[in-house]
Structures are given as structure tokens and as C-alpha cells.
Amino acid sequence: MTQSVRASLKAPAGSLVLWSFLFAFLVSPSSAEILELGPDGDRGYGADFLSDLDPGSVVLADGASWIVANSGVGDGSASDAARCDDPGGSRPVNLYPLRIYRSPGVTLQGGLVAGEVPQNLSWSATYCNSAAVLILDSPNATVRDLRIDAAWDAVRYTERHGSTENHRTEHLWVTRNRDDCIEADAKNQAVIEDVLCESFVGISAADKKISRASNTMRINGALISVLEYVYRVKAQAGPPIKLDDGTSIGLSINDSVIVLNSRRMVDGRGTFDRIRESIRECSGNLLIWPYDTALPNFVDLPDCFTVLAGAKDGGARWQRIRQNWIDCHPEVPRLPGDRLSNLQDCDKQEYGGMY
């Protein structure tokens, strides 16, 4: 199913950010379209495929929601886990709820994706490639104001025959994510700003076949909490930033927080060495180890990261920072059970509120 409905320029009451964005769009000379997905509401297991939009088009997804599911068995046993070529089970499968192809300068604004990707099966048992939002061959794309829960990859930028250079992600809230919160393996120039990622892997830029070492990924005001899941045969958390050896892009990391939410951190393929070696600019960051045990020796980041360790200093601070991000972002949609924003409690001087 493809949805391509020209917008009536309606916005949620009090949505100053959206109105100012639309004003800037309307006064700029452009052949771009505004496509509104929100009025159609809950798509369930339906999927939207948008392609070849006019340059600079805007996809308004406020009020729209999807379900992402990569397994027909849910959290069944490993013996009956889904495979990509044999989904199995009786549950619906919806690998790619929202895809945008070949649309330079596109902006995706808003949207809610409630996932059903298994949380208890091992990574290998439930592996079936999937993404809640997929942007392909669309340079200068922007994704903002999305809420995604229990996906495989949450947002993926990729290339096939064109470019996805200079993509931007902001105001994204992701929880219980089984693989990459943001997959950007094409190693494009990119900005990732003011996001809250709670995921097995934070950000991935790790396709060995692509070498773009001169590019820089700018990570500003990001909160990245890596979560523990069973990976192959044992429980562990993935890397906050996944890079490959020799062809990785440069990193600029500022005013950001990395939380290692697993005592079973592993240094697969020299994760932290690669992060350290790839940093070109760096300032004002926190590394939180929310346990009273010693921080693993291999977790060695530059002095631009202040380390907070222990349940009292690290764990409690992280909970305050996380809630501050939520309080400062009322424009991001909510799932049932999500905490609501309280702008009166938003601290612009604290992590989660600086951008």
C-alpha cells in the first residue's frame, strides 16, 4: 500500500515547531510536495512505500502509526524462530513499515512505530533483517520526531544506485531495539542530534565494502544506552558506536551520553579502540557505568568523556537525564505506558535538554 496524500496543512494544537517548519517550507521557492500520512491513523501491519518525491518534499506522519514485526512466532522457542525465507508461525510479519526511496531533501516528520520483534530469543535465532524506517538513495534526508519501540533496526539509511549523503536524524526516541538504533553503514556525512536510543547497538557505520574515511558523522546531544540481549549463545550488550577497521568515518561527539547498560560488555573487534581512534572532535560528554563493579579495562575513551560509575552516581544520574529528555520533547509521539513530557521540568542546561 502506498500513501501519497497532499497535505491540508493541519498540525496538532500547540505544535509551534511544526508550524514554523511549514512556514519556512511555504515561503521557500520549491516544487516540493507536502504529503500527509497522519489522517489515515493506525496502519497496523500495513506498509507505506514512497518513492521519487519532488526534491525537498515533506512527509507529515503525525498521527500515523505502524507495527513492525520480523517474526511470525513472536517470543516463541528458538527451535521455531522465524527465518527470512520461512517466516513461520501464525503472527503477521511486517519487515519495512515505512520506506522512502530516491527522494532528495525529503523530511519525515512524526510517526509512531510499535514493534513486535522478539525480546527473549537470541539475536541469531530471531535474525531477519528489518527496519521500522528505511531511507534509500535520498541525499539530504531528515528524520525527526519519531517514536519507535521493539524494532530490529529503528532507522536505516542506505544506498543502492544513488546517494544518501548528508542525512540528519533528530528528536528520535527508540526503546527495546534488537539491533541498530540508527544504521548508517554507507558512512555518509551525517548529523545525529538530540536522540534517545535504548538499543542493543547504538549507531552503526560498519560496512567494510565502503571506504569513506574523509567523511564525518556529527553526534550532538545524543543519549545512547546499549541494552543487554542474548547474542548467539550468551547475553551481552552491543557497541554504542559500531565501526569497522580501516575504512571507518570520522566522529565528532559533543554533549552526548553513552550508558553501558550491561555488566557483560564485550570488546568485540576492538570496539572502543575504534571509537577512540575515529574521534576528530569531542567535548562535554558522559560515559555512565551504572554498576558498583569495576568498569572493564577495555572501555577506554578520551578525556572528552567524563566517567560516572556506580548505581548511585551513574545509575541515578542516567535516570534523571533520560527523564529530562522526555520532559523536553513533547513533540515526540507516545506509546501507551510512556511517560509524558512536563516542559516546566525541562532543564536546558542538563543533558537531554541542550539541543
Protein Blocks (a to p, Z undefined) as FASTA:
>chain_A
ZZddddehiacehilmlmmmmmmmmmpgcfbdcddfklnmpnkjaccddehiaehiacdf
ehiacdddfbfkljadfklcccfklngpjbdcdfblbacehiehiaceejddddfbdfkb
cfklmgccddfbacehighiacehiacehifbfbdcddfklccehiacehiacehifbbf
bacfkopacddehiacddfblcdcdbfkbccfkbccddehiacddddddehjaccdddfb
dcdehjaccdddehiacddfbfkbccehhlmmmmmmmpmbdehiacddfbfbdcdfklcc
dfkbccdedjklmmmmmmmmmmmmmmmmmmbccdehiacddfklpcfkbghilZZ
